Amino acid sequence: MTLDELLAELDPKIAGVARKKHTEAESFGERLRRLREGRGFTQRELAEAAETSQRMIAYYETHSGTPAGPVLLRLARALKISPDELIGLKAAGRSTEASSSPQNLRLWRKLKRVEKLPAAQRRTVVQLIDALVEGEARKKHG
C-alpha cells in the first residue's frame, strides 16, 4: 500500500497533517546541501575537507542514499556538526561559523590558507588586498 493510499483511508484532518509532514521531510541530500551551502563550502571544498570526491558529494545531494559510516563521520567533522545533526536525528545547532554568511566563511577559509604561504607571498597577497580596497574606496569618494 502506498503512502497516498494509506493517507486516503485516514480521517481527513489526520491525513492532511500526515501529508504535510511527509512533504516537509528533508532528505539527507537536501540537508547536506543546506548545511554545505550554509557553511560556505562548494562541493569540491567539502569533498577535500571530508577526504572524498566532489562527485560523491554531488551524488549524496541528488540521490536518496546515505553515505557509509566513516564517510558520514568525515562529512560531519568537516561541517563541524554532529553525525546526528547530519542525518537529521537532532536539530542543527547554531555555531558562530554557521551564522556567518557563506561568502564570508569561504573568504575566511581562503585567508587561513594564505597564512601557510611563505612570508614574501603573504606580503604580496596583503598588498593586493590593500590595493583593491583602496581602489574601491577611491571610487566611492570621488
C-alpha positions as CSV (number, residue, x, y, z in Angstrom):
1,M,0.0,0.0,0.0
2,T,1.4,3.4,-1.0
3,L,1.6,6.3,1.4
4,D,-1.2,8.1,-0.6
5,E,-3.5,5.1,-0.4
6,L,-2.9,4.9,3.4
7,L,-3.5,8.6,3.9
8,A,-6.7,8.3,1.9
9,E,-8.1,5.8,4.4
10,L,-7.3,8.1,7.4
11,D,-9.5,10.8,8.8
12,P,-9.2,13.9,6.5
13,K,-7.7,16.1,9.3
14,I,-5.1,13.4,10.3
15,A,-4.4,12.8,6.6
16,G,-3.7,16.5,6.0
17,V,-1.3,16.7,8.8
18,A,0.5,13.5,7.8
19,R,0.7,14.6,4.2
20,K,2.1,17.9,5.2
21,K,4.7,16.3,7.5
22,H,5.6,13.8,4.7
23,T,6.2,16.6,2.1
24,E,8.1,18.7,4.6
25,A,10.6,16.0,5.5
26,E,14.1,16.9,4.4
27,S,16.1,14.2,2.7
28,F,19.7,13.5,3.6
29,G,20.8,15.1,0.3
30,E,18.7,18.2,0.9
31,R,20.1,18.5,4.4
32,L,23.7,18.0,3.2
33,R,23.3,20.7,0.6
34,R,21.7,23.1,3.0
35,L,24.4,22.6,5.6
36,R,27.2,22.7,3.0
37,E,25.9,26.0,1.5
38,G,25.2,27.4,4.9
39,R,28.9,27.0,5.8
40,G,30.1,28.4,2.6
41,F,31.5,25.2,1.1
42,T,31.5,24.4,-2.6
43,Q,31.0,20.7,-3.3
44,R,34.7,20.4,-4.1
45,E,35.8,22.1,-0.9
46,L,33.6,19.9,1.2
47,A,34.9,16.8,-0.6
48,E,38.5,17.9,0.1
49,A,37.7,18.5,3.8
50,A,35.9,15.2,4.1
51,E,38.6,13.2,2.1
52,T,36.1,12.2,-0.6
53,S,35.4,13.3,-4.2
54,Q,33.2,16.1,-5.5
55,R,31.3,13.5,-7.5
56,M,30.3,11.7,-4.3
57,I,29.1,14.9,-2.7
58,A,27.0,15.6,-5.8
59,Y,25.7,12.1,-5.6
60,Y,24.7,12.3,-1.9
61,E,23.0,15.7,-2.6
62,T,20.9,14.4,-5.6
63,H,20.2,10.8,-4.7
64,S,18.4,9.3,-1.8
65,G,21.4,7.4,-0.5
66,T,23.2,8.0,2.8
67,P,27.0,7.6,3.0
68,A,28.7,4.8,4.8
69,G,29.6,5.5,8.5
70,P,33.2,6.5,8.0
71,V,32.2,9.0,5.2
72,L,29.3,10.3,7.3
73,L,31.7,11.0,10.2
74,R,34.2,12.8,8.0
75,L,31.4,14.9,6.5
76,A,30.1,15.8,9.9
77,R,33.6,16.7,11.1
78,A,34.2,18.9,8.0
79,L,30.8,20.7,8.6
80,K,31.6,21.0,12.3
81,I,28.3,19.3,13.3
82,S,27.4,16.0,15.0
83,P,26.6,13.0,12.8
84,D,23.1,13.0,14.4
85,E,22.6,16.6,13.0
86,L,23.8,15.5,9.6
87,I,21.4,12.6,9.4
88,G,18.5,14.5,10.8
89,L,18.1,12.8,14.2
90,K,18.9,16.0,16.0
91,A,18.2,19.7,15.1
92,A,21.2,21.5,13.9
93,G,22.8,23.8,16.4
94,R,23.8,27.4,15.6
95,S,27.5,27.8,15.7
96,T,29.1,31.2,15.2
97,E,30.6,29.9,12.0
98,A,27.1,28.7,10.7
99,S,25.6,32.1,11.5
100,S,28.1,33.9,9.3
101,S,27.3,34.4,5.6
102,P,28.6,31.6,3.3
103,Q,30.7,34.1,1.3
104,N,32.4,35.3,4.4
105,L,33.2,31.8,5.5
106,R,34.7,30.9,2.2
107,L,36.8,34.1,2.3
108,W,37.9,33.3,5.9
109,R,39.0,29.7,4.9
110,K,41.0,31.1,2.0
111,L,42.7,33.7,4.2
112,K,43.6,30.9,6.6
113,R,45.3,29.1,3.7
114,V,47.2,32.3,2.9
115,E,48.7,32.2,6.4
116,K,50.6,29.0,5.4
117,L,52.3,30.7,2.5
118,P,55.9,31.9,2.7
119,A,56.3,35.4,4.1
120,A,57.1,37.1,0.8
121,Q,53.9,35.6,-0.8
122,R,51.8,36.6,2.2
123,R,53.1,40.2,1.8
124,T,52.1,40.1,-1.9
125,V,48.6,38.9,-1.1
126,V,48.2,41.6,1.6
127,Q,49.5,44.3,-0.9
128,L,47.0,43.1,-3.5
129,I,44.1,43.2,-1.0
130,D,45.2,46.7,0.2
131,A,45.3,47.9,-3.4
132,L,41.8,46.5,-4.2
133,V,40.3,48.0,-1.0
134,E,41.9,51.4,-1.6
135,G,40.8,51.4,-5.2
136,E,37.3,50.7,-4.2
137,A,37.4,53.4,-1.5
138,R,38.6,56.0,-4.1
139,K,35.7,55.0,-6.5
140,K,33.2,55.7,-3.7
141,H,34.7,59.1,-2.7
142,G,35.3,60.6,-6.0
